[in-house]
């Protein structure tokens, strides 16, 4: 089986978020996919199984668990398939429903994802101390906590206590602020030690939450988000009702064959 590493949400190698993409020849046990993901050690490994008709099956695994939604590994999967000669609209059958991608001029890939609105809630006990920031707004989406802070600089300099943050009951914690002083509309970082990902470099699924949050604040459907992790990356978001288009570039770093 062929396997790839792709840097997503970047047009430069060794930036953005690396994901592994495994092209399955046939169905395989969940335990095998989890073992491969642990071996790859990326925040997510995507497993795609082609079909003669209808959407392809697509699943995502961190080194520790399977997740129900992953943007950067979906982008990486679409990039691999387009690089191998696919064209037009690609559809994937996932635990979050059918997701679709389209390739635009210049290699930009747009993904049709569900929007995940965060509902305001009190900060869980110990959250601010675990993050080392001062929340000005906190909300909970289907999977994650969204924490807005006062400035982009506070997002950049946050230094969470990962052991304490892993005790927070959420897949991950998104820290965000307006992008004042940057080329983006908003900035963010994403921490998910509870599922084996201390900090994810660029998180597509987090932007399913960030897009409705910031589009509501700014009154604009189309925005640019910058994830200000060490590797960094850019996600273009367009809110369309209960769906959000996430768009970005991707770069293949290496490809090979699994021998097990």
N, C-alpha and C positions, 0 to 999 in steps of 0.2 A: 504494500500500500504506500502511496506517495504521501509525504508530509512536508510541510513548509513552515517557515517562520516569516511573519509579515509584520512590519511596523505600521500601525494604523493611526489615522488622523495626523499624518505628516507627509510632506513630499521630500523629506531628507532621511537617509539611512541613520539608524541609531538614535532617532528621536521618536516622539509619539509613544504608542503603547504596543509592545510586541505581543503577538498571539501566535499559537501554533494552529495549523489547519491540517487535519487528517482526512484524506479522501478514502472512505471505506469502500471495499469491494463487496461487502455483504454485511448483514447484521452481526454484531459482536456483543458479548456480555457487558453490562454496565461496569462490572468490576475491572474489566480489561481497559475500558476507556478511562476510568479513574486512575488506573496504574500508569497509563501513558501520560495523562495530564500531570501526575506527580513527577514522572520522569522528565517531562519537558520543563517544568518549574515556571512557566509563564503564568500570569494571573488567570488566563483562560486558554484552554485548548478546545477548538471547535472540531466536531466530528460530523461530516456531511456524507449522506448516502444518496446517490443519484437514483432517479426513477425514470421509467420509460415515459410516463405521463404524470402530470400533476406536480405539486411542490416537492422539492427534495426534503428529506428529513435532516434537521440540524439540531445538534445538542451541544451544550457548553459545560465544561468542567474546570473548576479551579484545581490547584494541587490537592485540595481537601474535600470538596463537595461539588455536586452538580448545581448549577444555577438556572433560574427560569428565564432570564433575559440578559443578553450581553451584546452591546453595540459594537465594540471594537473588533471582537472576534467574528461578528457577522460581516463587518466591512472587510476584514481580512479574507474571509471565505469568498465573498463576491469578487474581490480583487484577484484571487487565485483563479477562479473560474473564468473571469473575463480574460486573464492573461493566457489561459489555455484555449481560447477561441470562442467562448460563449459570448452572446450578445443580447441586447434588448433587456426586457424585464425578467429578473430571476425571482422565483418564489421559494420560500422555505417554510416547512411545517415545523413549528417549535412549541415549547411549553407555554409560550405567550401568544399563540395563534399563528396565523400565516403572516410572515414578514416578507417584504419585497424590496428589491434594489433595482436601480437604473444607473447606467453609466452615462455621464455627460461629457462635453468637450473638455479636453485638458486632463482627462483621467479622474476627474471628480466623480465620486460615487455617492448617490443619494439613497437613503434607506427610509422606508415607511414603517414607523414604529408607533406603538400606543403611547399617548401622552399620559403621564402619571402625576396628577395634581397632589400637592402636599397640603394637608389640612393643618391649620395652626394648632399647636398644642403646647403645654408647658414643657420646658426642658426636663428630661429625665434626671433624677437625682445623680449628681456626680458628673454629668455630661460636660459642663463648662470646665471643671477641674481636669477631667481626662483629656480634653482638647487643648487646654491652655489658652482659650479665647473667651471673649465676652459676647455672648449671643445678643442680637437685637431683635431677632425673630426666629422661631423654631416651628417646624411643621413635620408631619409624618406622612409619607406616601405609602404605597402598597408594600414596598420593600425596604425603604431607607428613611433615615432622618435627614432633614434639610435644616442647616444652621446658617443663618445670615449674620454676618458680622459687619463692623463699621467701615472697613477699608480693604482695598486690595492688598495692602502691605500686611495687614493682620492675617489674611489668608496665606500669603507667602511665608510668613515667619512662624506659623503655627507648628508646634512641636509636640504632638500628642503622646501621652502615656499609653502605649499600645495594649499593655496588660489590662489597664483600667477600662480602656475603650472597648475591649473585647467583651466586657461584661454588659455593655449596653445592648438591649434587645432590639436589634435591627440588623439587616444584612450588612449595611454600611452607613457611614455618616458623611454627608456632603457639606463642606464648608464653602461659603460663597459670599461675594460682595460685588458691588458695582465695579466696572472696569475703569474707573477714573485713573488717568495717567497711563493707560495702556491703549493698544489698538483695538481692544475688544469691548463689547458692551458689558460683559460680566466676566468674572474670574471664579475659579473653583478649585478645590482639591477633594479627593475621595479616599476615605479610610475604611477598610473592611477587615480588620484583624479577626473578627468573629468567624469569617469563612476562609481564613488562610491567606488574605491579601492585605498586608499592613497598609501600604499605599498603592493605589492603582494609578499608573501614569496618566492615562486619558480614558475616561469612562463614558461610553456612549449611552448606556442605560441611565446614568445619572442625569444626562441632558434631557431625558424624557420627563424628568422632574423640573430641571432648571429652566427649560423652555417655557412651560406655562407660567412658572413663577415670575420670571423676568419679563416675559411678554405682557403679563398683567400689569407689572410695575411701569414699564416703558410705553405701553400702548402701541406696540409694534409686533407684528407676527414674525418678521425675519430679523434674526439677531446673530451675532458672532460671539461664541464663548471660548475663552482660553483657559485650559487647565494648567495651572502653574506649578506642576510637579517638577522635579529635577529634569526629567526628559522633555516635558512640555508638549502641548499639542493644541490644535484648533478644531472646533466643531461648529459648523454652521447649522443653525436651527431655524425651521419655519413651522410655526404652529398652524394646524389646519383642523380646527374643531377638537375632536377627541383623539386626533392623530398628530404626530410630529415628524417632520422630515429632518433627518440627521445627515449631514453631508460632510465628506472629507476625502483626503487622498490616502494612499497606502503605497508601501514599498516592500517588495520581496527581498529578504535578506539571504535566505538559503533554502534549498529544497533537497530532498533525499528520499530514501525508501526505508520503511520499517521492515526489519527482518524477523520480527516475532509475530 
